[in-house]
Amino acid sequence: MTTPSNPDPAPRVTPGDPTPGAVGGVPPGETPPAESGTGTGPYRPLRRGWAAGPLLIVGLLVVAFALFFLVYAIVLATG
């Protein structure tokens, strides 16, 4: 049989209860501090951006889609 860590089953002040006479909330030191908003990873220098190859491919795809829909609109308008 295990014994409870707190021999008093109903203590007057439990962790997380406001201290008597306090204006409410949790007393200082009961909760851990909040996480910082800064990154925790190693520092990596910024890259210059997209390489010329992928940027050229994306540009060609955009031009091909635009031409397709332009030709489709012309066929619908004339037909």
PDB file of N, CA, C and O in Angstrom, chain B, residues numbered from 101:
ATOM      1  N   MET B 101       0.848  -1.174   0.000  1.00  0.00           N
ATOM      2  CA  MET B 101       0.000   0.000   0.000  1.00  0.00           C
ATOM      3  C   MET B 101       0.896   1.240   0.000  1.00  0.00           C
ATOM      4  O   MET B 101       1.863   1.322   0.757  1.00  0.00           O
ATOM      5  N   THR B 102       0.562   2.188  -0.848  1.00  0.00           N
ATOM      6  CA  THR B 102       1.356   3.407  -0.906  1.00  0.00           C
ATOM      7  C   THR B 102       0.736   4.472  -0.006  1.00  0.00           C
ATOM      8  O   THR B 102      -0.479   4.525   0.184  1.00  0.00           O
ATOM      9  N   THR B 103       1.593   5.304   0.532  1.00  0.00           N
ATOM     10  CA  THR B 103       1.097   6.388   1.384  1.00  0.00           C
ATOM     11  C   THR B 103       1.062   7.672   0.572  1.00  0.00           C
ATOM     12  O   THR B 103       1.945   7.893  -0.258  1.00  0.00           O
ATOM     13  N   PRO B 104       0.086   8.510   0.784  1.00  0.00           N
ATOM     14  CA  PRO B 104       0.025   9.760   0.033  1.00  0.00           C
ATOM     15  C   PRO B 104       1.179  10.684   0.422  1.00  0.00           C
ATOM     16  O   PRO B 104       1.685  10.627   1.543  1.00  0.00           O
ATOM     17  N   SER B 105       1.587  11.540  -0.527  1.00  0.00           N
ATOM     18  CA  SER B 105       2.685  12.448  -0.245  1.00  0.00           C
ATOM     19  C   SER B 105       2.251  13.566   0.696  1.00  0.00           C
ATOM     20  O   SER B 105       3.090  14.154   1.379  1.00  0.00           O
ATOM     21  N   ASN B 106       0.967  13.868   0.742  1.00  0.00           N
ATOM     22  CA  ASN B 106       0.444  14.892   1.639  1.00  0.00           C
ATOM     23  C   ASN B 106      -0.430  14.193   2.685  1.00  0.00           C
ATOM     24  O   ASN B 106      -1.488  13.670   2.337  1.00  0.00           O
ATOM     25  N   PRO B 107      -0.017  14.170   3.951  1.00  0.00           N
ATOM     26  CA  PRO B 107      -0.813  13.456   4.942  1.00  0.00           C
ATOM     27  C   PRO B 107      -2.158  14.121   5.220  1.00  0.00           C
ATOM     28  O   PRO B 107      -3.078  13.445   5.681  1.00  0.00           O
ATOM     29  N   ASP B 108      -2.304  15.389   4.963  1.00  0.00           N
ATOM     30  CA  ASP B 108      -3.572  16.081   5.199  1.00  0.00           C
ATOM     31  C   ASP B 108      -4.391  16.005   3.909  1.00  0.00           C
ATOM     32  O   ASP B 108      -4.001  16.624   2.918  1.00  0.00           O
ATOM     33  N   PRO B 109      -5.509  15.274   3.879  1.00  0.00           N
ATOM     34  CA  PRO B 109      -6.255  15.113   2.633  1.00  0.00           C
ATOM     35  C   PRO B 109      -6.919  16.407   2.167  1.00  0.00           C
ATOM     36  O   PRO B 109      -7.232  16.523   0.982  1.00  0.00           O
ATOM     37  N   ALA B 110      -7.143  17.366   3.029  1.00  0.00           N
ATOM     38  CA  ALA B 110      -7.771  18.629   2.646  1.00  0.00           C
ATOM     39  C   ALA B 110      -7.005  19.780   3.297  1.00  0.00           C
ATOM     40  O   ALA B 110      -7.480  20.359   4.274  1.00  0.00           O
ATOM     41  N   PRO B 111      -5.829  20.119   2.771  1.00  0.00           N
ATOM     42  CA  PRO B 111      -5.077  21.215   3.383  1.00  0.00           C
ATOM     43  C   PRO B 111      -5.797  22.550   3.200  1.00  0.00           C
ATOM     44  O   PRO B 111      -6.608  22.707   2.287  1.00  0.00           O
ATOM     45  N   ARG B 112      -5.495  23.501   4.070  1.00  0.00           N
ATOM     46  CA  ARG B 112      -6.156  24.804   3.990  1.00  0.00           C
ATOM     47  C   ARG B 112      -5.715  25.579   2.746  1.00  0.00           C
ATOM     48  O   ARG B 112      -6.528  26.259   2.119  1.00  0.00           O
ATOM     49  N   VAL B 113      -4.448  25.482   2.391  1.00  0.00           N
ATOM     50  CA  VAL B 113      -3.946  26.169   1.203  1.00  0.00           C
ATOM     51  C   VAL B 113      -3.280  25.132   0.308  1.00  0.00           C
ATOM     52  O   VAL B 113      -2.319  24.477   0.713  1.00  0.00           O
ATOM     53  N   THR B 114      -3.797  24.984  -0.913  1.00  0.00           N
ATOM     54  CA  THR B 114      -3.215  24.045  -1.872  1.00  0.00           C
ATOM     55  C   THR B 114      -2.500  24.841  -2.958  1.00  0.00           C
ATOM     56  O   THR B 114      -2.820  26.011  -3.173  1.00  0.00           O
ATOM     57  N   PRO B 115      -1.555  24.238  -3.635  1.00  0.00           N
ATOM     58  CA  PRO B 115      -0.873  24.951  -4.708  1.00  0.00           C
ATOM     59  C   PRO B 115      -1.872  25.412  -5.763  1.00  0.00           C
ATOM     60  O   PRO B 115      -2.747  24.651  -6.174  1.00  0.00           O
ATOM     61  N   GLY B 116      -1.737  26.650  -6.192  1.00  0.00           N
ATOM     62  CA  GLY B 116      -2.645  27.210  -7.178  1.00  0.00           C
ATOM     63  C   GLY B 116      -3.768  28.004  -6.563  1.00  0.00           C
ATOM     64  O   GLY B 116      -4.404  28.786  -7.270  1.00  0.00           O
ATOM     65  N   ASP B 117      -4.047  27.848  -5.286  1.00  0.00           N
ATOM     66  CA  ASP B 117      -5.068  28.649  -4.623  1.00  0.00           C
ATOM     67  C   ASP B 117      -4.480  30.014  -4.297  1.00  0.00           C
ATOM     68  O   ASP B 117      -3.305  30.111  -3.942  1.00  0.00           O
ATOM     69  N   PRO B 118      -5.280  31.069  -4.414  1.00  0.00           N
ATOM     70  CA  PRO B 118      -4.748  32.375  -4.043  1.00  0.00           C
ATOM     71  C   PRO B 118      -4.467  32.423  -2.543  1.00  0.00           C
ATOM     72  O   PRO B 118      -5.156  31.798  -1.736  1.00  0.00           O
ATOM     73  N   THR B 119      -3.455  33.170  -2.209  1.00  0.00           N
ATOM     74  CA  THR B 119      -3.116  33.293  -0.787  1.00  0.00           C
ATOM     75  C   THR B 119      -4.217  34.047  -0.071  1.00  0.00           C
ATOM     76  O   THR B 119      -4.859  34.905  -0.678  1.00  0.00           O
ATOM     77  N   PRO B 120      -4.457  33.760   1.187  1.00  0.00           N
ATOM     78  CA  PRO B 120      -5.506  34.485   1.918  1.00  0.00           C
ATOM     79  C   PRO B 120      -5.225  35.986   1.908  1.00  0.00           C
ATOM     80  O   PRO B 120      -4.108  36.419   2.190  1.00  0.00           O
ATOM     81  N   GLY B 121      -6.231  36.758   1.587  1.00  0.00           N
ATOM     82  CA  GLY B 121      -6.103  38.198   1.545  1.00  0.00           C
ATOM     83  C   GLY B 121      -5.622  38.724   0.203  1.00  0.00           C
ATOM     84  O   GLY B 121      -5.517  39.938   0.024  1.00  0.00           O
ATOM     85  N   ALA B 122      -5.324  37.834  -0.751  1.00  0.00           N
ATOM     86  CA  ALA B 122      -4.865  38.275  -2.063  1.00  0.00           C
ATOM     87  C   ALA B 122      -6.055  38.724  -2.894  1.00  0.00           C
ATOM     88  O   ALA B 122      -7.198  38.393  -2.581  1.00  0.00           O
ATOM     89  N   VAL B 123      -5.788  39.468  -3.941  1.00  0.00           N
ATOM     90  CA  VAL B 123      -6.843  40.004  -4.781  1.00  0.00           C
ATOM     91  C   VAL B 123      -7.264  38.982  -5.837  1.00  0.00           C
ATOM     92  O   VAL B 123      -8.036  39.337  -6.727  1.00  0.00           O
ATOM     93  N   GLY B 124      -6.820  37.795  -5.788  1.00  0.00           N
ATOM     94  CA  GLY B 124      -7.194  36.760  -6.739  1.00  0.00           C
ATOM     95  C   GLY B 124      -6.015  36.352  -7.590  1.00  0.00           C
ATOM     96  O   GLY B 124      -4.970  37.001  -7.578  1.00  0.00           O
ATOM     97  N   GLY B 125      -6.188  35.282  -8.322  1.00  0.00           N
ATOM     98  CA  GLY B 125      -5.112  34.797  -9.171  1.00  0.00           C
ATOM     99  C   GLY B 125      -4.227  33.813  -8.435  1.00  0.00           C
ATOM    100  O   GLY B 125      -4.548  33.358  -7.337  1.00  0.00           O
ATOM    101  N   VAL B 126      -3.140  33.503  -9.043  1.00  0.00           N
ATOM    102  CA  VAL B 126      -2.198  32.529  -8.495  1.00  0.00           C
ATOM    103  C   VAL B 126      -1.043  33.291  -7.866  1.00  0.00           C
ATOM    104  O   VAL B 126      -0.557  34.262  -8.447  1.00  0.00           O
ATOM    105  N   PRO B 127      -0.597  32.871  -6.696  1.00  0.00           N
ATOM    106  CA  PRO B 127       0.507  33.592  -6.060  1.00  0.00           C
ATOM    107  C   PRO B 127       1.789  33.482  -6.877  1.00  0.00           C
ATOM    108  O   PRO B 127       1.978  32.511  -7.610  1.00  0.00           O
ATOM    109  N   PRO B 128       2.672  34.472  -6.754  1.00  0.00           N
ATOM    110  CA  PRO B 128       3.928  34.433  -7.503  1.00  0.00           C
ATOM    111  C   PRO B 128       4.738  33.184  -7.168  1.00  0.00           C
ATOM    112  O   PRO B 128       4.798  32.761  -6.013  1.00  0.00           O
ATOM    113  N   GLY B 129       5.346  32.612  -8.174  1.00  0.00           N
ATOM    114  CA  GLY B 129       6.176  31.433  -7.977  1.00  0.00           C
ATOM    115  C   GLY B 129       5.438  30.127  -8.148  1.00  0.00           C
ATOM    116  O   GLY B 129       6.069  29.070  -8.114  1.00  0.00           O
ATOM    117  N   GLU B 130       4.131  30.149  -8.331  1.00  0.00           N
ATOM    118  CA  GLU B 130       3.362  28.914  -8.486  1.00  0.00           C
ATOM    119  C   GLU B 130       3.379  28.403  -9.925  1.00  0.00           C
ATOM    120  O   GLU B 130       3.232  27.203 -10.158  1.00  0.00           O
ATOM    121  N   THR B 131       3.557  29.294 -10.879  1.00  0.00           N
ATOM    122  CA  THR B 131       3.561  28.880 -12.280  1.00  0.00           C
ATOM    123  C   THR B 131       4.931  29.147 -12.886  1.00  0.00           C
ATOM    124  O   THR B 131       5.620  30.077 -12.467  1.00  0.00           O
ATOM    125  N   PRO B 132       5.335  28.345 -13.865  1.00  0.00           N
ATOM    126  CA  PRO B 132       6.631  28.589 -14.509  1.00  0.00           C
ATOM    127  C   PRO B 132       6.544  29.823 -15.411  1.00  0.00           C
ATOM    128  O   PRO B 132       5.448  30.221 -15.806  1.00  0.00           O
ATOM    129  N   PRO B 133       7.673  30.422 -15.736  1.00  0.00           N
ATOM    130  CA  PRO B 133       7.639  31.574 -16.638  1.00  0.00           C
ATOM    131  C   PRO B 133       7.224  31.156 -18.044  1.00  0.00           C
ATOM    132  O   PRO B 133       7.372  29.996 -18.429  1.00  0.00           O
ATOM    133  N   ALA B 134       6.711  32.103 -18.791  1.00  0.00           N
ATOM    134  CA  ALA B 134       6.266  31.820 -20.153  1.00  0.00           C
ATOM    135  C   ALA B 134       7.462  31.572 -21.057  1.00  0.00           C
ATOM    136  O   ALA B 134       8.582  31.982 -20.754  1.00  0.00           O
ATOM    137  N   GLU B 135       7.208  30.886 -22.186  1.00  0.00           N
ATOM    138  CA  GLU B 135       8.275  30.644 -23.153  1.00  0.00           C
ATOM    139  C   GLU B 135       8.644  31.947 -23.847  1.00  0.00           C
ATOM    140  O   GLU B 135       7.816  32.845 -23.999  1.00  0.00           O
ATOM    141  N   SER B 136       9.872  32.031 -24.254  1.00  0.00           N
ATOM    142  CA  SER B 136      10.271  33.205 -25.011  1.00  0.00           C
ATOM    143  C   SER B 136       9.825  33.031 -26.456  1.00  0.00           C
ATOM    144  O   SER B 136       9.652  31.906 -26.925  1.00  0.00           O
ATOM    145  N   GLY B 137       9.642  34.123 -27.150  1.00  0.00           N
ATOM    146  CA  GLY B 137       9.186  34.070 -28.526  1.00  0.00           C
ATOM    147  C   GLY B 137      10.316  33.959 -29.525  1.00  0.00           C
ATOM    148  O   GLY B 137      10.064  33.893 -30.728  1.00  0.00           O
ATOM    149  N   THR B 138      11.540  33.938 -29.066  1.00  0.00           N
ATOM    150  CA  THR B 138      12.656  33.870 -30.000  1.00  0.00           C
ATOM    151  C   THR B 138      12.914  32.424 -30.397  1.00  0.00           C
ATOM    152  O   THR B 138      12.536  31.494 -29.685  1.00  0.00           O
ATOM    153  N   GLY B 139      13.551  32.252 -31.523  1.00  0.00           N
ATOM    154  CA  GLY B 139      13.864  30.905 -32.008  1.00  0.00           C
ATOM    155  C   GLY B 139      14.931  30.240 -31.150  1.00  0.00           C
ATOM    156  O   GLY B 139      15.743  30.906 -30.510  1.00  0.00           O
ATOM    157  N   THR B 140      14.910  28.929 -31.152  1.00  0.00           N
ATOM    158  CA  THR B 140      15.880  28.192 -30.350  1.00  0.00           C
ATOM    159  C   THR B 140      16.901  27.464 -31.208  1.00  0.00           C
ATOM    160  O   THR B 140      17.827  26.846 -30.681  1.00  0.00           O
ATOM    161  N   GLY B 141      16.743  27.529 -32.518  1.00  0.00           N
ATOM    162  CA  GLY B 141      17.653  26.802 -33.393  1.00  0.00           C
ATOM    163  C   GLY B 141      18.956  27.551 -33.588  1.00  0.00           C
ATOM    164  O   GLY B 141      19.114  28.682 -33.128  1.00  0.00           O
ATOM    165  N   PRO B 142      19.888  26.906 -34.278  1.00  0.00           N
ATOM    166  CA  PRO B 142      21.168  27.572 -34.541  1.00  0.00           C
ATOM    167  C   PRO B 142      20.995  28.693 -35.549  1.00  0.00           C
ATOM    168  O   PRO B 142      20.043  28.694 -36.329  1.00  0.00           O
ATOM    169  N   TYR B 143      21.900  29.632 -35.535  1.00  0.00           N
ATOM    170  CA  TYR B 143      21.847  30.756 -36.464  1.00  0.00           C
ATOM    171  C   TYR B 143      22.222  30.292 -37.864  1.00  0.00           C
ATOM    172  O   TYR B 143      23.245  29.636 -38.060  1.00  0.00           O
ATOM    173  N   ARG B 144      21.387  30.638 -38.826  1.00  0.00           N
ATOM    174  CA  ARG B 144      21.687  30.356 -40.226  1.00  0.00           C
ATOM    175  C   ARG B 144      21.553  31.658 -40.997  1.00  0.00           C
ATOM    176  O   ARG B 144      20.526  32.327 -40.889  1.00  0.00           O
ATOM    177  N   PRO B 145      22.554  32.033 -41.766  1.00  0.00           N
ATOM    178  CA  PRO B 145      22.449  33.279 -42.538  1.00  0.00           C
ATOM    179  C   PRO B 145      21.352  33.175 -43.588  1.00  0.00           C
ATOM    180  O   PRO B 145      21.048  32.085 -44.073  1.00  0.00           O
ATOM    181  N   LEU B 146      20.760  34.312 -43.937  1.00  0.00           N
ATOM    182  CA  LEU B 146      19.684  34.333 -44.918  1.00  0.00           C
ATOM    183  C   LEU B 146      20.224  34.031 -46.301  1.00  0.00           C
ATOM    184  O   LEU B 146      21.361  34.371 -46.629  1.00  0.00           O
ATOM    185  N   ARG B 147      19.394  33.386 -47.109  1.00  0.00           N
ATOM    186  CA  ARG B 147      19.777  33.091 -48.483  1.00  0.00           C
ATOM    187  C   ARG B 147      19.349  34.259 -49.371  1.00  0.00           C
ATOM    188  O   ARG B 147      18.534  35.090 -48.970  1.00  0.00           O
ATOM    189  N   ARG B 148      19.897  34.310 -50.556  1.00  0.00           N
ATOM    190  CA  ARG B 148      19.597  35.415 -51.466  1.00  0.00           C
ATOM    191  C   ARG B 148      18.205  35.302 -52.061  1.00  0.00           C
ATOM    192  O   ARG B 148      17.642  36.324 -52.453  1.00  0.00           O
ATOM    193  N   GLY B 149      17.641  34.154 -52.145  1.00  0.00           N
ATOM    194  CA  GLY B 149      16.323  33.989 -52.749  1.00  0.00           C
ATOM    195  C   GLY B 149      16.306  32.794 -53.680  1.00  0.00           C
ATOM    196  O   GLY B 149      17.122  31.880 -53.563  1.00  0.00           O
ATOM    197  N   TRP B 150      15.361  32.820 -54.608  1.00  0.00           N
ATOM    198  CA  TRP B 150      15.201  31.720 -55.537  1.00  0.00           C
ATOM    199  C   TRP B 150      16.358  31.697 -56.524  1.00  0.00           C
ATOM    200  O   TRP B 150      16.902  32.735 -56.900  1.00  0.00           O
ATOM    201  N   ALA B 151      16.713  30.504 -56.925  1.00  0.00           N
ATOM    202  CA  ALA B 151      17.737  30.350 -57.957  1.00  0.00           C
ATOM    203  C   ALA B 151      17.107  30.675 -59.314  1.00  0.00           C
ATOM    204  O   ALA B 151      15.882  30.700 -59.435  1.00  0.00           O
ATOM    205  N   ALA B 152      17.914  30.919 -60.311  1.00  0.00           N
ATOM    206  CA  ALA B 152      17.411  31.320 -61.628  1.00  0.00           C
ATOM    207  C   ALA B 152      16.624  30.202 -62.304  1.00  0.00           C
ATOM    208  O   ALA B 152      15.645  30.476 -62.998  1.00  0.00           O
ATOM    209  N   GLY B 153      17.031  28.942 -62.114  1.00  0.00           N
ATOM    210  CA  GLY B 153      16.354  27.816 -62.776  1.00  0.00           C
ATOM    211  C   GLY B 153      14.898  27.660 -62.366  1.00  0.00           C
ATOM    212  O   GLY B 153      14.024  27.683 -63.232  1.00  0.00           O
ATOM    213  N   PRO B 154      14.601  27.501 -61.067  1.00  0.00           N
ATOM    214  CA  PRO B 154      13.198  27.366 -60.665  1.00  0.00           C
ATOM    215  C   PRO B 154      12.363  28.601 -61.007  1.00  0.00           C
ATOM    216  O   PRO B 154      11.190  28.476 -61.356  1.00  0.00           O
ATOM    217  N   LEU B 155      12.958  29.788 -60.910  1.00  0.00           N
ATOM    218  CA  LEU B 155      12.225  31.005 -61.230  1.00  0.00           C
ATOM    219  C   LEU B 155      11.868  31.038 -62.717  1.00  0.00           C
ATOM    220  O   LEU B 155      10.773  31.471 -63.076  1.00  0.00           O
ATOM    221  N   LEU B 156      12.769  30.591 -63.578  1.00  0.00           N
ATOM    222  CA  LEU B 156      12.510  30.538 -65.017  1.00  0.00           C
ATOM    223  C   LEU B 156      11.402  29.534 -65.329  1.00  0.00           C
ATOM    224  O   LEU B 156      10.528  29.814 -66.150  1.00  0.00           O
ATOM    225  N   ILE B 157      11.432  28.367 -64.683  1.00  0.00           N
ATOM    226  CA  ILE B 157      10.404  27.342 -64.914  1.00  0.00           C
ATOM    227  C   ILE B 157       9.032  27.845 -64.487  1.00  0.00           C
ATOM    228  O   ILE B 157       8.055  27.655 -65.211  1.00  0.00           O
ATOM    229  N   VAL B 158       8.943  28.475 -63.338  1.00  0.00           N
ATOM    230  CA  VAL B 158       7.657  29.008 -62.869  1.00  0.00           C
ATOM    231  C   VAL B 158       7.164  30.090 -63.828  1.00  0.00           C
ATOM    232  O   VAL B 158       5.977  30.136 -64.151  1.00  0.00           O
ATOM    233  N   GLY B 159       8.053  30.947 -64.277  1.00  0.00           N
ATOM    234  CA  GLY B 159       7.664  31.988 -65.232  1.00  0.00           C
ATOM    235  C   GLY B 159       7.132  31.407 -66.533  1.00  0.00           C
ATOM    236  O   GLY B 159       6.126  31.882 -67.060  1.00  0.00           O
ATOM    237  N   LEU B 160       7.806  30.373 -67.058  1.00  0.00           N
ATOM    238  CA  LEU B 160       7.341  29.736 -68.293  1.00  0.00           C
ATOM    239  C   LEU B 160       5.981  29.068 -68.105  1.00  0.00           C
ATOM    240  O   LEU B 160       5.144  29.106 -69.007  1.00  0.00           O
ATOM    241  N   LEU B 161       5.756  28.464 -66.952  1.00  0.00           N
ATOM    242  CA  LEU B 161       4.443  27.851 -66.687  1.00  0.00           C
ATOM    243  C   LEU B 161       3.342  28.900 -66.630  1.00  0.00           C
ATOM    244  O   LEU B 161       2.243  28.672 -67.134  1.00  0.00           O
ATOM    245  N   VAL B 162       3.622  30.033 -66.029  1.00  0.00           N
ATOM    246  CA  VAL B 162       2.625  31.107 -65.957  1.00  0.00           C
ATOM    247  C   VAL B 162       2.306  31.624 -67.358  1.00  0.00           C
ATOM    248  O   VAL B 162       1.140  31.841 -67.686  1.00  0.00           O
ATOM    249  N   VAL B 163       3.322  31.821 -68.178  1.00  0.00           N
ATOM    250  CA  VAL B 163       3.093  32.298 -69.556  1.00  0.00           C
ATOM    251  C   VAL B 163       2.312  31.251 -70.352  1.00  0.00           C
ATOM    252  O   VAL B 163       1.420  31.614 -71.119  1.00  0.00           O
ATOM    253  N   ALA B 164       2.623  29.961 -70.190  1.00  0.00           N
ATOM    254  CA  ALA B 164       1.907  28.906 -70.915  1.00  0.00           C
ATOM    255  C   ALA B 164       0.433  28.869 -70.499  1.00  0.00           C
ATOM    256  O   ALA B 164      -0.441  28.744 -71.356  1.00  0.00           O
ATOM    257  N   PHE B 165       0.146  28.974 -69.200  1.00  0.00           N
ATOM    258  CA  PHE B 165      -1.253  28.984 -68.744  1.00  0.00           C
ATOM    259  C   PHE B 165      -1.986  30.210 -69.277  1.00  0.00           C
ATOM    260  O   PHE B 165      -3.136  30.107 -69.705  1.00  0.00           O
ATOM    261  N   ALA B 166      -1.333  31.363 -69.253  1.00  0.00           N
ATOM    262  CA  ALA B 166      -1.973  32.585 -69.750  1.00  0.00           C
ATOM    263  C   ALA B 166      -2.283  32.459 -71.240  1.00  0.00           C
ATOM    264  O   ALA B 166      -3.369  32.842 -71.676  1.00  0.00           O
ATOM    265  N   LEU B 167      -1.346  31.930 -72.025  1.00  0.00           N
ATOM    266  CA  LEU B 167      -1.590  31.751 -73.460  1.00  0.00           C
ATOM    267  C   LEU B 167      -2.711  30.753 -73.718  1.00  0.00           C
ATOM    268  O   LEU B 167      -3.527  30.952 -74.618  1.00  0.00           O
ATOM    269  N   PHE B 168      -2.753  29.669 -72.924  1.00  0.00           N
ATOM    270  CA  PHE B 168      -3.819  28.671 -73.092  1.00  0.00           C
ATOM    271  C   PHE B 168      -5.186  29.301 -72.889  1.00  0.00           C
ATOM    272  O   PHE B 168      -6.093  29.095 -73.696  1.00  0.00           O
ATOM    273  N   PHE B 169      -5.341  30.067 -71.813  1.00  0.00           N
ATOM    274  CA  PHE B 169      -6.652  30.652 -71.543  1.00  0.00           C
ATOM    275  C   PHE B 169      -6.978  31.783 -72.524  1.00  0.00           C
ATOM    276  O   PHE B 169      -8.149  32.023 -72.818  1.00  0.00           O
ATOM    277  N   LEU B 170      -5.966  32.472 -73.026  1.00  0.00           N
ATOM    278  CA  LEU B 170      -6.207  33.492 -74.040  1.00  0.00           C
ATOM    279  C   LEU B 170      -6.721  32.850 -75.330  1.00  0.00           C
ATOM    280  O   LEU B 170      -7.695  33.324 -75.915  1.00  0.00           O
ATOM    281  N   VAL B 171      -6.071  31.782 -75.767  1.00  0.00           N
ATOM    282  CA  VAL B 171      -6.521  31.073 -76.972  1.00  0.00           C
ATOM    283  C   VAL B 171      -7.901  30.474 -76.743  1.00  0.00           C
ATOM    284  O   VAL B 171      -8.734  30.513 -77.648  1.00  0.00           O
ATOM    285  N   TYR B 172      -8.167  29.931 -75.582  1.00  0.00           N
ATOM    286  CA  TYR B 172      -9.485  29.352 -75.259  1.00  0.00           C
ATOM    287  C   TYR B 172     -10.570  30.428 -75.311  1.00  0.00           C
ATOM    288  O   TYR B 172     -11.667  30.178 -75.812  1.00  0.00           O
ATOM    289  N   ALA B 173     -10.274  31.607 -74.804  1.00  0.00           N
ATOM    290  CA  ALA B 173     -11.257  32.696 -74.839  1.00  0.00           C
ATOM    291  C   ALA B 173     -11.500  33.154 -76.269  1.00  0.00           C
ATOM    292  O   ALA B 173     -12.633  33.481 -76.623  1.00  0.00           O
ATOM    293  N   ILE B 174     -10.460  33.186 -77.099  1.00  0.00           N
ATOM    294  CA  ILE B 174     -10.635  33.578 -78.500  1.00  0.00           C
ATOM    295  C   ILE B 174     -11.469  32.546 -79.253  1.00  0.00           C
ATOM    296  O   ILE B 174     -12.325  32.907 -80.061  1.00  0.00           O
ATOM    297  N   VAL B 175     -11.222  31.267 -78.992  1.00  0.00           N
ATOM    298  CA  VAL B 175     -12.012  30.195 -79.653  1.00  0.00           C
ATOM    299  C   VAL B 175     -13.469  30.276 -79.231  1.00  0.00           C
ATOM    300  O   VAL B 175     -14.359  30.100 -80.063  1.00  0.00           O
ATOM    301  N   LEU B 176     -13.732  30.540 -77.955  1.00  0.00           N
ATOM    302  CA  LEU B 176     -15.128  30.653 -77.499  1.00  0.00           C
ATOM    303  C   LEU B 176     -15.813  31.884 -78.098  1.00  0.00           C
ATOM    304  O   LEU B 176     -17.001  31.841 -78.417  1.00  0.00           O
ATOM    305  N   ALA B 177     -15.068  32.977 -78.248  1.00  0.00           N
ATOM    306  CA  ALA B 177     -15.661  34.216 -78.768  1.00  0.00           C
ATOM    307  C   ALA B 177     -15.956  34.121 -80.262  1.00  0.00           C
ATOM    308  O   ALA B 177     -16.934  34.695 -80.740  1.00  0.00           O
ATOM    309  N   THR B 178     -15.119  33.404 -80.993  1.00  0.00           N
ATOM    310  CA  THR B 178     -15.312  33.326 -82.448  1.00  0.00           C
ATOM    311  C   THR B 178     -16.181  32.149 -82.853  1.00  0.00           C
ATOM    312  O   THR B 178     -16.707  32.132 -83.966  1.00  0.00           O
ATOM    313  N   GLY B 179     -16.339  31.193 -82.004  1.00  0.00           N
ATOM    314  CA  GLY B 179     -17.077  29.978 -82.404  1.00  0.00           C
ATOM    315  C   GLY B 179     -18.444  29.976 -82.008  1.00  0.00           C
ATOM    316  O   GLY B 179     -19.165  29.017 -82.284  1.00  0.00           O
TER     317      GLY B 179
END
